[in-house]
Every structure is written in structure tokens, then in C-alpha cells.
Amino acid sequence: MQIALPDDVFGTIDAGNTAWVLMSAALVLLMTPALAFFYGGLSRGKSVLNMMMMSFAALGTVTVIYILWGFSMSFGNSLTGDGDIGGVFSNPLSLFGSDQLTQTRDVNGTTEVVVWGSTHIPAIVFLAFQLTFAVITVALISGALAERVKFATWVAFTVLFTTIVYFPLAHMVWGGGLLSNAKDSIASWMFGVADGVAKVAPIDFAGGTVVHINAGIAGLVLALVVGKRRGFGNTAYRPHNIPFVMLGAALLWFGWFGFNAGSALAADGIAGLAWVNTAAATAAAMVGWLIVEWIRDRHPTSVGAASGIVAGLVAVTPACGSITPVGALLLGVVAGILSALAISLKYRFGFDDSLDVVGVHLVSGLWGTIAIGLLAKETGLFYGHDLKQLAVQTVIAFSALAFTGILTYLIALVLKPLGWRVDREAELGGIDGAQHAESAYEPA
């Protein structure tokens, strides 16, 4: 049953902020098709359509359920004032279908709408922006499962994961829950409360925990549950279309400015800082990755450059509103080096993270989230402050990791009766034909 909205959520629109967030939402939406190109290019030619379809499937299912109950679970309490459930999620029915967000009222001849916070953007625009984050998070996970998973099981997973994991985590971090700065959050338990909020607030400007740690650990869990591709360790899985990879990386970088700068929810100086930091960290990470390749392999590669771009974007996402441009350069170059080294872990430990979701998103996501405790200008250790911010960032990062890891494993077990793996013939012959009755390329 929907809950009536209080009068204090109505207000007038700031046209500039609204236009910026709408544009940012469009940029972030572009990132999912961009990811489809990135992952599709990294896959083999007989699997490219399936790989791209996994991203497009997330775009379809997550959009539908976000409008129906996702926004309610993530942010409903912020508008309805009805509290949440254990600091983990809001009432899924409080804003079911989101029709209430389009309400208007007339106040002395001025039309007021349901607005989101002090930036005075319409709440329906905030929903649009947040919807795109949910979509890209789920799509990212698919890179760990390339070339071996039944499409129907993947579609079912997108619904269950988003509902059980993503929406609660978004609420916990951004909606006033356990991983936020609320007075009854983990941060407040660690260092106390001042003026009704935690004295040391966790920082996740645009999704280090909610998007990248979340997707990275989910990818690792599924890779372990589903198992390796046939021939893993003995077969060279070469990207079939490197220009697709480069195109995808370029579009991801372009869209990420909406992802990060748009998270300011205003056309202001913080958005400008986030934009510059995003550019700086990404460029530095690409350089860092290429340096590793140059020293280790004697050849800097196009795929390495594209992967370094993504590593830098991942790392700067949680930090872009709280660090300086010089700090962003340091953050980025370390992210590029760490992820370039981390992608070999799947061979050392024997898990088939097909397209390096773990090596890039989990490793750089953890680094970017925890490094805020070092590099945040107002609270970071490198700027003369104490260890409290670093402690909070570390606890929040690993809390998110544990939350997602456990629940993803349970979801994977629930879906086992559907069958995760395609059969041997389909995997060896090509998942595109077996699952979609299509081929990306006609035989010569």
C-alpha cells in the first residue's frame, strides 16, 4: 500500500540542476550498451552476441523492477518518512510504481513538484539517474561468466540480485542505512554521533561500494559456483574484435562523466571537481597499466589501454568528490598498476573470471574506496588527519563485500535447479547459435 507523501517534499524546480542530472542520466544509460561493446569485443566471435545480450537483458529487467519496487527499496523512506527495515532497505510498496513522484500542487500560483533534497531536482529525475546505476551494476557482473551460462538463468539472476542485493546495498550506503552516516549506522557505532549523524561519515560519492565492489565480488562468487570454461588454462581466449573493445572503453569514459559528475546532483563546483578528477585518474590509470605491460611483456597493448581506462574510472568513482586532481592522479596510477597485476590471479587461484571483473572492478573498487582514507583532502591521512576515515572506509568496503558475497552465493544456489551451464556441445560449438539461434558473422 502506498504511503502519502508529506508536504515538505514538495518544492520548486531548479532548471539548471535538473537539466544537468537528466543529461547525466542519459550518459550513464549509454554506459550499458558501451559495456556490451567492451565485453563483446573481448569475447570470442562465437560468443559475442550472447555477451552483448547479457548487458541488454539487464537493461530490460532492471529498468522494469526499479520503477516498480527498486526506488522504494533504495530511497523510499527519504520521501515518505516511514523509516526502513533494520537499516537494510525501505518498504518496497511505499512508492510502488513511482506514480506518487509525479504529483504536483499549487502554492500561491506557483506549481510545486516532489523534489529530491536541497538541489531541487524533481524526484522523478533522481529516480531516472539512480535507475541507470542499478542497470550498469548488474551488467558488469556478466563479464565473469562469458561463454558458458544459460541466458534464461542469467535473466532470472538479474531480477533476484537486483532485488535482494543491489537495492538494499544502495539503501544502506545512499539511503540512510547501515553503511551511511546515519545516527544508527556502522560509522556512528565506530566513532560516535554529532548533530544527529556519524562523526566520521563514510564517503562513496558515486558507487565504489554500491557498484564496483558489489559487482566485483558477485562476479567472483558466480565464477566459482558456475565453474571454468572448458579448456580454461589450456585454451587461448583471445579478444575477437579489439576495435569493439576500444569503442566500448571510449564510450564508457564518456558516459562516466555523467556517472561521477552527475552524482553531485547539481551543476556546481563539486560536479566540476568530479569531472576533472575523473579525467585525471582515468588517464593516469591507463598510463600505469601500460607501464606494467611495457616492463612485464615488452609490449603496451590496445586491450591494456582500454582495461586501464576502466580501472581508473572504477577507482575514482567513490573518491571523485573528495580528493584533489593531484590526488586523483596518484589514485589512478596505482589503480592501473594494481589491476594490471591482479588479472593474473585467476590463473594462480584457478577461477575463471572470464573478462576480469574481479581484477578490475573488485580490486580497483576496493582500492578507490579505501584510498579515500588516505587522499580525502578534508579527512585523509596524507593531509595531516588521523586514521579514522581510513578505518571507516575499510570497514564499509569489507562490509559491502561480505554482504554481497554471501547473498550472491545463496542466489546462485537457488538458481541451480534452472541450470547455470549450457551443455558441452553448445559451449564448444558457440553459445550464440545454441542460445539465440544467431551468428554475429557469416562464415566465409
PyMOL commands that set and color helices and strands:
alter all, ss='L'
color gray80, all
select helices_A, chain A and resi 7-9+15-42+48-80+96-102+117-119+123-145+151-174+186-191+208-226+242-264+269-297+302-316+325-342+345-349+357-375+381-383+388-414+416-418+424-429+431-436
alter helices_A, ss='H'
color red, helices_A
select strands_A, chain A and resi 10-11+104-107+110-116+121-122+193-194+197-198
alter strands_A, ss='S'
color yellow, strands_A
deselect
rebuild
show_as cartoon
